[in-house]
Amino acid sequence: MIPIEEIPACDAARFEADYRPEYRPYVIRGLAAHWPLVIAAKSNPQVALSLIERADTGVPADIMVAPSSEKGRFFYGEDMRGLNFRREKATLTQLARQLVALAGEDEPSGIYAGASDMAAHLPELARDNPLPLTEPMGATARIWMGNATQVATHFDLSDNFAVVAAGTRRFTLFPPEATPHLYVGPLNITLAGQPVSMVDPLSPDHERFPEYRKAEEMALFADLEPGDAIYVPTLWWHHVTASAPINLLVNYWHNDARRGGGFLALVHAMLAIREQPAGQREAWRTWFDHFVFAENAQHAADHIPLHARGVNGPASPERDEQMRRFILQVLSA
């Protein structure tokens, strides 16, 4: 695997101008080294948990618990008729105390809270640990708390900055072009939102998933410590392994895809096009290239007077609403 490129800390304007257009991941070492949460975690992770307890509003969070036999891997059950973990509700204080208790066990159950909104659960902690880089991006700070666990290889429909606050994490990333080699699981029956790869990167079954070797050739990785950050663009696959008994991460999703973005368009295209005869599929490929993927696709309707272009017109709130109404009208007919 190839290490993910590292870039210096910068402000949002520099990031938007120099880095985001490259559509690739980056690591920013020490971006949040000044956070009180990070400083506390470096001295003792339990001190960081005490900061969480003091800031906790008591709002219940979604907790995932897997038996020790799963070794921290949250995934489908053996026959894929269910999941290998259960969901519970608990406060982050209760979770923090559970993490301390499990830290002394040789084979602990896997447990974590994912993407808990800090404004709802830990508003004071969010205030005291800001990330100026993301402030102009309209991002929401969310905290992940858990022990030694792994998040299955998945993608997000938003750009993401993730900051390790306690413990260590390995990020393994695959570019979108690796998708055909990742053996994507069900699109609508998922672990926690987005589809996942069926391959365990920590123990890949190459006999069952032979194409995965091609994905491995494209893989990038980064090992992050407290204060380090990673930027993961939309649709980049990523597998995350937390290896310490106590791990904290704060992430910032932004540039969210509206109304499901391209993912819902993909699912509808599967319904409308995938089973059509080969000739029709190739014909639709031409349409998609002309109106969506070609470099000049935004100008495909320039020959029509602007007032008459309808959904062919340039992006605007009015055009977007016209598209939405047209789609709803057709689907509900």
C-alpha positions in Angstrom: 0.0 0.0 0.0 1.0 3.6 -0.7 1.1 6.2 2.1 -1.5 9.0 1.8 0.1 12.3 0.8 0.6 14.7 3.7 0.0 18.4 3.4 0.7 21.3 5.9 -2.0 22.8 8.0 -3.7 25.6 6.1 -6.9 27.7 6.1 -10.1 27.0 4.2 -9.3 29.3 1.3 -5.9 27.6 0.7 -7.6 24.2 0.9 -10.3 25.1 -1.5 -7.9 26.6 -4.0 -5.0 24.1 -3.9 -6.2 20.7 -2.5 -10.0 20.0 -2.9 -9.9 20.3 -6.7 -7.4 17.4 -6.8 -10.1 15.0 -5.6 -7.7 12.9 -3.5 -7.2 12.2 0.2 -4.7 14.1 2.4 -3.3 13.7 5.8 -2.7 16.8 8.0 -0.4 16.0 10.9 -1.0 17.8 14.2 -4.0 19.9 12.9 -5.7 19.6 16.2 -2.7 19.1 18.5 -3.8 22.2 20.4 -7.2 20.8 21.4 -7.6 20.3 25.2 -9.2 16.9 24.3 -6.1 15.8 22.4 -3.7 17.1 25.1 -5.7 15.2 27.8 -5.8 12.0 25.7 -2.0 12.1 25.2 -1.5 12.2 29.0 -4.1 9.5 29.7 -7.1 8.6 27.5 -9.2 8.3 30.7 -8.6 12.0 31.3 -10.1 12.7 27.9 -13.1 10.6 28.9 -13.6 12.6 32.0 -13.8 15.8 29.8 -16.6 14.0 27.9 -18.4 13.1 31.1 -18.3 16.7 32.4 -19.6 18.1 29.1 -22.3 15.4 28.5 -25.8 16.8 28.2 -27.3 13.3 29.0 -29.0 13.0 25.6 -29.0 9.2 24.7 -26.8 8.2 21.8 -26.9 5.3 19.4 -24.5 2.6 20.6 -23.4 -0.5 18.7 -22.3 -3.6 20.6 -20.7 -6.7 19.0 -19.7 -9.9 21.0 -16.1 -10.5 21.7 -16.1 -13.4 19.1 -16.3 -10.8 16.3 -13.0 -9.2 17.4 -14.3 -5.7 16.9 -15.6 -6.2 13.4 -19.1 -4.8 12.9 -20.6 -6.6 9.9 -23.4 -8.8 8.6 -24.1 -12.1 10.2 -22.8 -15.3 8.7 -25.9 -16.0 6.6 -26.5 -12.3 5.9 -30.0 -12.5 7.4 -29.1 -10.0 10.0 -26.1 -8.2 11.6 -23.5 -9.4 14.0 -24.1 -6.6 16.5 -27.0 -5.1 18.4 -28.0 -1.4 18.8 -28.6 0.2 22.1 -29.3 3.6 23.6 -27.0 5.1 26.3 -25.5 8.4 27.2 -21.9 9.1 26.3 -21.1 9.1 30.0 -22.4 5.6 30.3 -20.3 4.6 27.2 -17.2 6.3 28.6 -17.5 4.2 31.9 -18.1 1.1 29.9 -14.9 1.7 27.9 -12.9 2.0 31.0 -14.4 -1.2 32.4 -13.7 -3.1 29.1 -10.1 -1.8 28.8 -9.1 -4.3 31.5 -10.5 -7.4 29.7 -8.4 -9.7 27.5 -11.2 -10.3 25.0 -13.7 -7.4 25.3 -16.9 -7.0 23.4 -16.7 -4.4 20.7 -18.6 -1.2 21.4 -18.8 2.3 19.9 -21.0 5.3 19.3 -20.8 6.6 15.8 -21.3 10.1 14.5 -22.9 11.6 17.6 -23.7 15.3 17.0 -21.5 17.2 19.4 -23.9 20.2 19.5 -26.5 17.9 21.0 -24.3 15.7 23.2 -21.2 17.7 24.0 -21.8 21.4 23.2 -19.1 22.7 25.6 -16.5 20.2 24.3 -17.3 21.3 20.7 -16.8 24.9 21.7 -13.5 24.3 23.4 -12.1 22.1 20.6 -12.8 24.0 17.4 -11.4 23.2 13.9 -11.1 26.6 12.1 -10.4 24.9 8.8 -14.0 23.5 8.6 -15.9 26.6 9.9 -16.6 28.2 6.5 -17.7 24.8 5.2 -20.9 24.5 7.3 -19.7 21.2 8.7 -21.2 19.6 11.8 -18.8 18.2 14.4 -19.6 14.6 15.3 -17.8 12.3 17.8 -17.0 8.6 17.6 -16.2 6.8 20.8 -15.2 3.1 21.1 -12.7 0.5 21.9 -10.6 -1.6 19.4 -13.1 -1.8 16.5 -13.2 -1.6 12.8 -15.6 0.2 10.5 -16.2 -1.8 7.3 -14.9 -0.4 4.0 -17.6 2.1 2.8 -17.9 5.5 1.1 -19.7 8.6 2.1 -21.9 11.0 0.1 -20.1 13.9 1.7 -16.6 15.2 1.9 -15.1 14.4 5.3 -12.4 15.7 7.6 -11.7 13.2 10.5 -9.5 14.1 13.5 -8.1 11.5 15.8 -8.5 12.7 19.4 -7.5 9.6 21.4 -6.0 6.3 20.5 -4.7 5.4 17.1 -6.4 4.7 13.8 -5.4 3.2 10.5 -7.3 4.5 7.5 -7.1 2.3 4.4 -8.5 4.0 1.3 -9.5 2.9 -2.2 -10.3 5.3 -5.0 -13.7 5.1 -6.7 -12.2 3.2 -9.7 -11.6 0.3 -7.3 -15.4 -0.2 -6.9 -15.6 -3.2 -9.4 -13.0 -5.0 -7.3 -14.4 -4.4 -3.8 -17.4 -6.8 -4.0 -20.0 -4.2 -2.9 -22.7 -5.5 -0.6 -26.5 -4.7 -0.7 -27.2 -1.1 -1.6 -30.3 -0.8 0.5 -29.7 -3.3 3.4 -26.7 -1.7 5.1 -24.9 -1.7 8.4 -25.3 2.0 9.2 -26.3 3.9 6.0 -23.9 3.4 3.1 -23.1 0.1 1.3 -20.0 -1.7 2.3 -17.4 -4.0 0.7 -17.9 -7.6 1.6 -14.1 -8.1 1.9 -12.4 -7.9 5.3 -9.2 -6.0 4.5 -7.5 -7.3 7.7 -8.0 -10.9 6.5 -9.0 -10.9 2.8 -10.3 -14.2 1.4 -8.7 -14.0 -2.0 -10.2 -17.4 -3.1 -13.7 -16.1 -2.6 -12.9 -12.5 -3.7 -10.2 -12.9 -6.3 -10.7 -9.4 -7.9 -9.9 -7.9 -4.5 -6.2 -8.2 -5.4 -6.7 -5.4 -7.9 -8.2 -3.2 -5.3 -5.2 -3.9 -3.0 -2.9 -2.6 -5.7 -4.8 0.8 -5.6 -5.0 1.0 -1.8 -3.6 4.0 0.2 -3.1 4.1 4.0 -2.4 6.4 6.9 -1.7 5.7 10.6 -3.1 8.6 12.6 -2.3 9.6 16.2 -4.1 12.1 18.5 -4.2 15.5 16.8 -3.8 14.2 13.2 -6.4 14.7 10.6 -7.4 13.1 7.3 -9.5 14.5 4.4 -11.6 11.9 2.6 -13.4 13.0 -0.6 -16.9 11.9 -1.5 -17.1 8.4 -2.9 -13.6 7.4 -1.8 -13.9 4.0 -0.1 -12.3 3.8 3.4 -11.8 1.2 6.1 -11.0 2.4 9.6 -9.3 0.4 12.3 -9.1 1.7 15.8 -6.6 -0.3 17.8 -6.4 1.2 21.3 -8.7 0.2 24.2 -10.1 3.8 24.2 -10.5 5.7 20.9 -12.0 9.1 20.1 -12.5 10.7 16.7 -14.2 13.8 15.6 -15.4 14.1 12.1 -16.8 16.9 9.9 -19.0 15.9 6.9 -19.7 18.7 4.5 -20.7 19.4 0.9 -23.6 17.0 1.5 -25.3 15.4 -1.5 -28.8 16.9 -1.7 -31.7 14.4 -1.8 -29.4 11.4 -2.0 -27.2 12.8 -4.8 -25.9 10.5 -7.5 -26.6 7.4 -5.4 -30.4 7.5 -5.8 -29.8 8.3 -9.5 -27.7 5.1 -9.7 -30.4 3.0 -8.0 -33.1 4.3 -10.4 -30.8 3.7 -13.4 -30.4 0.1 -12.3 -34.2 -0.2 -12.2 -34.8 1.6 -15.5 -31.8 0.6 -17.7 -29.7 -2.3 -16.4 -32.0 -5.1 -17.6 -32.7 -3.6 -21.0 -31.3 -5.1 -24.2 -27.6 -4.4 -25.0 -28.5 -2.0 -27.8 -30.7 0.1 -25.5 -28.1 0.2 -22.7 -25.5 1.5 -25.2 -28.0 4.1 -26.4 -28.6 5.3 -22.8 -24.9 5.4 -22.3 -24.7 8.0 -25.1 -27.5 10.0 -23.4 -25.8 9.9 -20.0 -22.4 10.9 -21.6 -24.0 13.8 -23.5 -26.2 15.3 -20.7 -24.2 14.3 -17.6 -20.6 13.1 -18.0 -19.2 15.0 -21.0 -17.0 18.0 -20.3 -19.4 20.2 -22.1 -22.6 18.6 -20.7 -23.7 21.8 -19.0 -23.9 23.3 -22.5 -25.9 20.5 -24.1 -29.0 22.8 -24.3 -27.3 26.0 -25.4 -29.2 25.8 -28.7 -32.5 26.3 -26.9 -33.6 29.8 -25.8 -32.8 30.2 -22.1 -36.5 30.7 -21.1 -37.5 27.4 -22.8 -34.8 25.0 -21.5 -36.8 23.6 -18.6 -34.8 21.0 -16.8 -32.1 21.3 -19.4 -31.3 24.8 -18.1 -28.3 25.9 -16.0 -28.2 25.2 -12.3 -30.5 27.3 -10.1 -32.9 26.7 -7.2 -35.8 27.1 -9.7 -34.4 24.5 -12.1 -33.6 22.1 -9.2 -37.2 22.4 -8.0 -38.5 21.9 -11.5 -36.4 18.7 -11.8 -37.7 17.4 -8.5 -41.3 18.0 -9.5 -40.7 16.3 -12.9 -39.2 13.3 -11.2 -42.0 13.0 -8.6 -44.6 13.3 -11.3 -43.1 10.6 -13.4 -42.5 8.2 -10.5 -46.0 8.6 -9.1 -47.8 8.3 -12.4 
